[in-house]
């Protein structure tokens, strides 16, 4: 089976493999988590925003929310994910939204899952 490339259009970059893209953005999420930072500007912010928006469009995930809210940032969080019947602490991203009424909210966002979905859509069989 051929490796799937992933094109991140916000920076016009092609990763040669799905794993390469997942590793790159996984490191960004880990850095945000470790440093307890919120990313609100710059190329990494634009990339994560594009990845989240594209994932939502491809999967029809929360499109109504995406239209009604502005993405204002990303931060690293810890959550629990079930894998093989076990609950495992996992670092992931949280998307921060503003809905123009001073109500900022956040939602878990798994970059690995989103990038995999994007790769599947960009590389149909």
VOPAGU-2260 file (C-alpha; in pm, 1 decimal, decimal comma):
REM VOPAGU-2260
SITE   aa  ch    i         X         Y         Z
SITE  UNK   A    0       0,0       0,0       0,0
SITE  UNK   A    1     138,1     340,7     -98,1
SITE  UNK   A    2     201,6     601,3     168,2
SITE  UNK   A    3     -55,5     878,0     181,0
SITE  UNK   A    4      72,8    1231,1     138,1
SITE  UNK   A    5     -89,2    1516,7     328,3
SITE  UNK   A    6    -108,1    1869,2     190,8
SITE  UNK   A    7    -153,3    2144,3     448,5
SITE  UNK   A    8    -294,4    2420,8     232,8
SITE  UNK   A    9    -256,3    2698,5     489,4
SITE  UNK   A   10     119,7    2679,0     446,1
SITE  UNK   A   11     126,9    2513,8     103,4
SITE  UNK   A   12     332,1    2224,2     238,4
SITE  UNK   A   13     315,9    1857,2     143,2
SITE  UNK   A   14     413,8    1597,1     401,1
SITE  UNK   A   15     538,0    1279,0     234,8
SITE  UNK   A   16     347,4    1052,8     473,5
SITE  UNK   A   17      52,6    1065,5     708,2
SITE  UNK   A   18     279,0     974,4    1002,1
SITE  UNK   A   19     516,0    1261,3     921,6
SITE  UNK   A   20     228,5    1513,3     935,3
SITE  UNK   A   21      87,5    1358,8    1254,3
SITE  UNK   A   22     429,1    1367,8    1421,8
SITE  UNK   A   23     487,0    1732,0    1324,3
SITE  UNK   A   24     154,2    1859,7    1459,2
SITE  UNK   A   25     164,9    1621,0    1756,0
SITE  UNK   A   26     489,1    1790,1    1862,9
SITE  UNK   A   27     318,7    2131,3    1845,5
SITE  UNK   A   28      32,4    2008,6    2065,1
SITE  UNK   A   29     277,9    1854,3    2312,6
SITE  UNK   A   30     473,2    2179,8    2331,7
SITE  UNK   A   31     152,1    2375,5    2396,4
SITE  UNK   A   32      56,8    2128,4    2670,2
SITE  UNK   A   33     399,9    2116,7    2835,4
SITE  UNK   A   34     440,2    2495,6    2834,5
SITE  UNK   A   35      73,2    2560,7    2922,6
SITE  UNK   A   36      49,8    2803,3    2631,7
SITE  UNK   A   37    -237,9    2914,9    2412,1
SITE  UNK   A   38    -158,7    2963,3    2044,7
SITE  UNK   A   39    -344,4    3261,8    1896,8
SITE  UNK   A   40    -131,4    3381,0    1603,5
SITE  UNK   A   41     132,8    3267,4    1358,8
SITE  UNK   A   42     174,9    2991,1    1104,4
SITE  UNK   A   43     111,8    2704,3    1348,4
SITE  UNK   A   44    -215,7    2872,2    1452,1
SITE  UNK   A   45    -318,2    2908,5    1086,5
SITE  UNK   A   46    -224,4    2544,5    1019,0
SITE  UNK   A   47    -425,8    2409,6    1313,8
SITE  UNK   A   48    -719,0    2631,9    1219,0
SITE  UNK   A   49    -707,5    2499,1     860,6
SITE  UNK   A   50    -677,2    2138,0     980,5
SITE  UNK   A   51    -974,0    2176,0    1219,0
SITE  UNK   A   52   -1192,4    2358,6     963,9
SITE  UNK   A   53   -1110,3    2114,0     684,8
SITE  UNK   A   54   -1177,7    1816,4     912,7
SITE  UNK   A   55   -1515,9    1965,8    1006,4
SITE  UNK   A   56   -1604,5    2019,6     640,3
SITE  UNK   A   57   -1503,4    1666,0     540,2
SITE  UNK   A   58   -1690,6    1499,4     826,9
SITE  UNK   A   59   -1976,7    1750,3     865,7
SITE  UNK   A   60   -1862,4    1776,8    1229,4
SITE  UNK   A   61   -2006,4    2082,8    1405,9
SITE  UNK   A   62   -2029,6    2289,9    1088,7
SITE  UNK   A   63   -2306,8    2500,4    1242,3
SITE  UNK   A   64   -2077,7    2592,0    1531,0
SITE  UNK   A   65   -1788,6    2664,3    1297,1
SITE  UNK   A   66   -2007,2    2910,4    1104,7
SITE  UNK   A   67   -2137,0    3079,8    1420,4
SITE  UNK   A   68   -1807,6    3112,0    1607,8
SITE  UNK   A   69   -1459,5    3238,4    1551,0
SITE  UNK   A   70   -1160,9    3021,1    1630,2
SITE  UNK   A   71    -946,8    3234,9    1859,3
SITE  UNK   A   72    -684,2    2987,7    1976,5
SITE  UNK   A   73    -553,3    2639,5    2045,6
SITE  UNK   A   74    -407,9    2498,2    2363,6
SITE  UNK   A   75    -278,1    2161,7    2475,7
SITE  UNK   A   76    -496,3    1969,8    2720,5
SITE  UNK   A   77    -503,3    1628,6    2882,9
SITE  UNK   A   78    -801,7    1402,9    2835,8
SITE  UNK   A   79    -881,7    1034,6    2876,6
SITE  UNK   A   80    -929,2     820,3    2568,4
SITE  UNK   A   81   -1048,3     460,6    2551,0
SITE  UNK   A   82    -813,0     231,2    2358,6
SITE  UNK   A   83    -853,1    -144,2    2356,8
SITE  UNK   A   84   -1083,4    -140,9    2658,4
SITE  UNK   A   85    -845,8      69,7    2867,8
SITE  UNK   A   86    -871,2     435,3    2954,1
SITE  UNK   A   87    -545,7     610,2    2873,7
SITE  UNK   A   88    -450,0     971,8    2953,8
SITE  UNK   A   89    -386,3    1148,0    2624,9
SITE  UNK   A   90    -262,6    1492,1    2529,8
SITE  UNK   A   91    -469,1    1664,3    2264,8
SITE  UNK   A   92    -562,1    2007,1    2145,6
SITE  UNK   A   93    -849,5    2225,0    2257,0
SITE  UNK   A   94    -999,0    2461,4    2001,9
SITE  UNK   A   95   -1100,0    2791,6    2162,0
SITE  UNK   A   96   -1405,6    2963,8    2017,7
SITE  UNK   A   97   -1557,3    3307,8    2060,8
SITE  UNK   A   98   -1920,2    3359,6    1964,2
SITE  UNK   A   99   -1914,8    3741,2    1977,8
SITE  UNK   A  100   -2113,5    3751,0    2301,7
SITE  UNK   A  101   -1804,5    3728,8    2523,4
SITE  UNK   A  102   -1874,1    3359,1    2577,0
SITE  UNK   A  103   -1551,2    3179,9    2499,4
SITE  UNK   A  104   -1580,4    2801,6    2484,6
SITE  UNK   A  105   -1347,6    2515,7    2399,7
SITE  UNK   A  106   -1371,1    2171,9    2244,4
SITE  UNK   A  107   -1132,3    1874,7    2231,4
SITE  UNK   A  108    -957,5    1830,4    1899,1
SITE  UNK   A  109    -741,5    1530,9    1806,6
SITE  UNK   A  110    -496,5    1639,9    1537,1
SITE  UNK   A  111    -400,7    1277,2    1453,5
SITE  UNK   A  112    -762,5    1189,3    1376,3
SITE  UNK   A  113    -819,8    1506,5    1173,3
SITE  UNK   A  114    -500,5    1466,4     970,3
SITE  UNK   A  115    -586,5    1103,2     896,8
SITE  UNK   A  116    -930,7    1205,4     766,9
SITE  UNK   A  117    -774,7    1478,5     552,6
SITE  UNK   A  118    -520,7    1231,8     408,0
SITE  UNK   A  119    -800,4     989,3     320,8
SITE  UNK   A  120    -994,4    1261,9     136,5
SITE  UNK   A  121    -682,9    1392,3     -40,8
SITE  UNK   A  122    -576,9    1041,6    -148,0
SITE  UNK   A  123    -887,8     849,3    -250,1
SITE  UNK   A  124    -832,6     497,2    -373,3
